[in-house]
């Protein structure tokens, strides 16, 4: 058990330590995410030879790769973080994403390249990661003191409602992509299969769950690292959109909804991030 200390400002007992097992889980996950990013984002046309299944639409491959590079950023930071609550908001979204990948695998088992090492790696990861990440969150969450850091920023009730609503929207979208993929395929900006529709659903589930967790917690210190990882993902999604724009069906309204939404969210989040960080710096006492 971690040694309990006291918060300098409140005197409330806390530990907020990260268990060794949580750090090791983060360290082990990172190489797999980096390899997957390399294949999907940088060697997009070679998924048949290199990945667990062939992904025909380059945007799907690159969007999944974007999620992986954001995940690599998060788990790298998690392995080095000093306090559990600084990374706690990211674990349930990751467990949700991994669960979607596992379910999509079972439902579309015949679409995978069963004799490829990438397939075995995929199966092992997504049949174990949801449980391991959830277990790490359940065990480590007891160390969270539940109070803001010194000079922290706490989201307003209105901001938390907006985040919660956005999170719920993404969750609903992810569920539709999972349970009614054919209907979503007919309106989606680029070509999807049933399998890739469900995989894309997992990415929206990750973002949606993060929005909900951020809204429920409210502490900037708890959301900052995970938000940075989402910014990394969104930046690469925008790059992927520009690189694969010719594959989008520009006659579909949802194409423009997708493009405008992801661009607007990226800009708004960057502005918000800068605002909050400047606010926190102004609250810190000047050093002697």
N, C-alpha and C positions, 0 to 999 in steps of 0.2 A: 504494500500500500504506500502511496506517496506521503511524504511528510507534509503536514498541514502548516501553512503560514498564515499571516494576516495581511489584509490589504492596508496599505499605508494611509489611505484617506478615510476609510470607513471603519477599520478595525474588525471587520467581519471575518470569521475564519474562512480560509479557502486553500485549495491546493493548485487547481487549474493546470496540473501537470499532464503531460502526454505520456501514456504508458509505452514501454519499450516495444511491445507487440504492435502497437498502432504505428509507430515509426517504421518498424521493419516491414509491415504490410505496405506502407507508402513507398518505401525504397524498392521493394520487389516489383511493384506494379509499374513504376516509371519506365524501365527499359522496353516492356511490351508496348506501351503507348507510343514511345518514340519510334519503334520499328514500324508499327502500324501507320503512324503519320507519314513516315518516309515512303512507304509503299503506296498509300492512298493519295497523298497530296503531290508527291514528286514523281511517282512512276504510275500514274493513274491508268494508263493504257495497258498495263501489264498485270492487272489483278487476276486474270485467269491463271497465270503462271505463278504468281507470288502470294495471292491471298486465299482466304478460306472459301471464297466463291467468286465467280466472275461478276463484276459490277459494270454493266454496260454504259450507264449514264455517268459521264465524268463528274457532274455536279454532285451526285450522290456520294461518290468515292471521296471527293475533296471535302464535302461537308462533314462526312464521318471522320476524315483525317483532321479537320479543324477541331472537332470535339476531342480527339485524342491529344492534340498538342495543348489544348486548354487543360485537359486532365493531367498531362505530364507536368505542366506548370504548377497545378494545384498540389499534386502529390510530392513534387520536389520541395515546395514551400512547406508542406505538412511535415515532411521528414526533418525539417530544420526549425520548425516553429517552437517558440518558448512556452506558449500557453495553449491549452486544449481549446478554449472557447474561440480562439482566433481562427480555428479551422473546422470547428464542429458543424457549422452550417453547410459545409460541402459534402458531408458523408451520406446523408439521406438522398440527395439528388444523384450521387454516384451509384448508390445501391439501387435506386429506381431505374436509372439508365441500364445498368447491368442486368436487372430483372427483365426489362423489355428485350434486351438482346438474347437472353436465354429463352424467353417465350417465343420470340421470332424464330430462333433456331429450331425449336421443337416443331413449330407449326409449318416450317418450310424445310424440313430435314433433307428432302430429296434434291434441293437446289444447291447443296454444298458439294465441294470437291473432297470426297471422303478419303481419298488416298494421299492427301497433301498434309504436310506437317503443320501448315497454318490452320487447317481445319481442327486438328487435335488440340493445338494451342488455344484456338477460339473456344472450343467446347469446354476444355478444362477451366479457362478463365471465366466464362459466363455461366458455368454450372457451379462455380465456387465463390466468385467475387461477390455476388449479392449477399450471400450469407456471411462472408468474412467481413465485409465493410459494415454491414448492419451490426454484427457482433461487436466490432471495434467501437462503433458509435454507442451502442447500448452500455458497454462496459466503461468507456472513458467518460461518458456524459456525467457520471456521478461526481467528477472532479470539478465541474463547472460551478463557480460560485454564483452565477446568475446575476452579476452586477456589472455595470459598465467599467471600462478602464478609466484611469485618471485622464481627464481632458478628452474623454470619448465624445462621440456624437450619437445621440439617440434619435431615431427617425420619428417624425411626428405621426400622429394617428392617421391623418389624411394620406401621408406618403405610404404608410403600411397598408391601408385599404387599397390604394392604387396598385402596389406591388402584389398584394394578395389576389386582386382581380385579374391582373396580367398573368399571374401564376396559374390561376384556375382556367383561364382561357387556353393556355398552352397545354395544360393537363387534358382538357376536353379534346383539343386537337390531336394530342398524342393517342388518346383512347380511340378516336375515330380512325386514325391511321392504323391502329392495331386490329380493331374488330370489324372495320368496314373499309379495307384497303382499296377494293375495286372502285368504290364511289369516290374516294379521294384521288385515285389515279386519274379519273376523268377530269378533274379540275386543277391538278397540280401543275406548276410552272414548267417542269421538265419531266422526261419520261421516267416512270417508276414501274417496278414489278411489285407483286404482292409482298415478296420478301423485303425489298428495299423500302417500300412504303412503311412497313412495320419498324424497320431500322431507323428511318427518319423520324418515326413516331417516338422512338426512344430518345432521340436528341431533343425533341420538344418536351418530353417528359422531364428530362434533366433540367432544362431551363425553367419549366413550370414549377417543379418541386423546389428549386432554388428560390424562386420568387416567393413561394409560400413560406419556406423556412426563414428567409430574410424578414418577411413581414411579421412572423410570429415572434422572432427574437428581438429585432429592433435595434440592436447595438451595432454601430458601424464597425467596431473592432471585431465583431463576430462574422461580419459579412465581407470585410475588405479583401482578404486573400482570395476567397471564392469568387468575388466580383471581378477581381483582376484576371482570374482564369477564364471567366466568361468573356471578358473584353478581348483576351487573346483569341479565343474561339471565334468571336464575332468578326474580328479584324480579318482572320483567315477566311471566314465565310464570304465576306465582301470581296476579298481577292479572288476567291473561287468563282463567285458570281461574274466578276469582270472577265475572268479567263474563259468561262464556259457560256458566256451570254448567247452565243449563236445557237446553243442547244435549248434555250428557253422558248416556250411557245408564247410569243408576245401578244397573241390575240386573246389569251385567257386573262380575265380580270385578276385572278389570284396571283399571276406573275407580278403585276404591279403592286399588289398588296404586300407580297413577300419582299420585293426589292425596297419599297419605300419604308416598310416596317423595320427591316434589319438595319437600314442606313440611319433612320431616325433614332432607333434605340441606341445604336453605337454612339451617335453624336451626343444624345441626351445623357447617356451613362458617363461618357468622358467628361462632359461639363459638370455633372453632378459630383463625380469623383474629385475633380480639381477643386470645386467649391468646398466640399467637406474637408479635404486635406488642408486647404488654406484656413478654414474655420478652426480646425484643431490646432494648427500652428499658432494662430492668434491667441488661443486659450492657454498655451503653455507659458509658464513664467520665464522671463528672460534669465539665461544662465549668468552666473557671476563670473 
